[in-house]
Amino acid sequence: MDIEYFAGEAFDVPDEITLNADGTADLQVPEGTEFDSATNSLTFASGEVHMNEIPQGVDSVLNDDGTITVTLSEGMEFNAETGSLHISNELLNQFAPEPLEFTTDGQVVIHLPEDTLYFADGSFVISADSADFMDEGNAGEGPNAEGTVTSAA
């Protein structure tokens, strides 16, 4: 069983990220970011972005002056007018933690572990053995004292 949310609804998303109804996302880049159309790359000012914030698989370089240059790959498009980076649905899913899926109809699906217990009222409990199924955060309020994660309907 999975949990489904509509993008931007009941799903905690950082302010600089907009989840779109078509399963894509727009990321507001920090002020001072420079776009080079010749190389299709963004250079972030020193201290604005850290290498550990750039998803694996994205071509990025830490420059000698502390800036970071990211070469935009297929599925990424910079909009200079809005200062935002548009990310395709395919890339968004590639970058997301494994149990998350962003659908092309604007839903966010959280694939819960197989040993999750479900109840008639719509609540569920994720076992202590599976409570860390997401790299960052979890689907409920846990973990509880016994290590489980519980979510109310």
C-alpha positions in Angstrom: 0.0 0.0 0.0 1.1 3.5 -0.6 0.3 7.0 0.7 -0.7 9.6 -1.9 -0.6 13.4 -1.7 -1.2 16.0 -4.3 1.9 18.1 -5.0 2.2 20.9 -2.5 -0.7 19.6 -0.4 0.0 18.1 3.1 3.6 17.5 1.9 6.4 19.6 3.5 8.4 21.1 0.6 11.1 23.7 1.1 10.0 27.2 0.0 12.5 27.4 -2.9 10.9 24.3 -4.5 7.6 24.3 -6.3 6.0 21.0 -7.2 4.0 21.4 -10.4 0.7 19.6 -11.3 2.4 17.8 -14.1 5.0 16.1 -11.8 7.8 18.4 -12.6 9.4 20.9 -10.2 10.8 24.4 -10.3 13.8 25.3 -8.0 14.4 28.9 -7.2 18.2 29.4 -7.5 20.0 31.6 -5.0 20.6 35.3 -5.8 23.9 35.8 -7.5 23.7 32.6 -9.5 25.1 33.0 -13.0 23.9 31.2 -16.1 26.3 30.5 -19.0 24.2 29.6 -22.1 27.3 28.6 -24.1 28.0 25.7 -21.7 24.4 25.3 -20.4 25.7 25.7 -16.8 24.9 27.5 -13.6 27.6 28.9 -11.3 26.5 29.4 -7.7 28.1 32.1 -5.6 30.5 30.9 -2.9 28.6 29.6 0.2 25.2 29.6 -1.5 25.2 25.9 -2.4 27.3 23.0 -1.0 28.5 20.0 -3.0 26.5 17.7 -0.8 23.3 19.5 -1.8 23.8 18.5 -5.5 22.2 15.2 -6.4 24.5 12.3 -7.4 24.8 12.1 -11.2 24.7 15.8 -11.8 28.0 17.1 -13.3 29.3 19.6 -10.8 32.7 21.2 -10.0 33.9 23.0 -6.9 35.9 25.9 -8.3 39.0 27.4 -6.7 37.2 30.5 -5.7 34.6 28.5 -3.7 31.8 28.8 -6.4 30.2 25.7 -7.7 29.4 25.1 -11.4 26.7 22.7 -12.4 26.3 21.6 -16.0 22.6 21.2 -16.7 21.7 17.8 -18.1 18.8 16.8 -20.2 15.6 17.4 -18.3 16.9 20.6 -16.6 16.1 24.0 -18.0 17.1 27.4 -16.5 14.6 30.3 -16.8 16.5 33.5 -16.5 13.4 35.7 -16.2 12.2 33.8 -13.1 15.6 32.8 -11.8 14.4 29.2 -11.5 15.6 25.8 -12.7 12.8 23.6 -14.2 13.4 19.8 -13.5 11.6 17.1 -15.5 9.5 14.4 -13.8 12.0 11.8 -14.8 14.9 13.7 -13.1 12.8 14.6 -10.1 12.1 10.9 -9.5 15.8 10.1 -10.0 16.8 12.7 -7.4 14.1 11.8 -4.8 14.6 9.4 -1.9 13.7 5.8 -3.1 10.3 5.4 -1.5 9.0 8.7 -3.0 7.5 8.9 -6.5 6.3 12.0 -8.2 3.5 11.1 -10.7 2.7 13.0 -13.9 -0.7 13.8 -12.6 0.6 15.9 -9.6 0.6 13.3 -6.9 3.4 12.4 -4.5 3.4 8.7 -3.6 5.2 7.3 -0.6 5.8 3.5 -1.0 5.6 2.1 2.5 7.6 -0.9 3.7 6.0 -4.4 3.2 5.8 -5.0 6.9 3.6 -1.9 7.5 0.4 -2.6 9.5 -2.7 -0.9 8.3 -5.9 -0.3 10.2 -9.6 0.2 9.2 -9.5 3.9 10.2 -6.8 4.6 7.7 -3.9 4.8 10.2 -0.8 2.6 9.9 2.3 1.6 11.9 5.7 1.1 10.3 7.7 -1.5 12.3 10.9 -0.6 14.2 12.9 -2.6 11.7 11.6 -0.5 8.8 11.3 2.9 10.5 14.3 4.3 8.6 12.9 3.4 5.2 13.3 7.0 4.0 16.7 8.6 4.0 15.4 12.0 5.1 12.4 12.1 7.5 9.6 9.6 7.5 5.9 9.4 6.7 4.6 9.8 10.2 5.2 11.2 13.6 7.8 8.7 14.8 9.8 7.0 15.7 7.9 6.1 18.8 9.6 4.9 22.0 9.6 1.3 20.7 11.1 2.5 17.4 7.9 2.2 15.3 6.4 5.0 13.2 2.7 5.7 13.6 0.5 7.9 11.4 -3.1 8.7 12.1 -5.7 8.8 9.4 
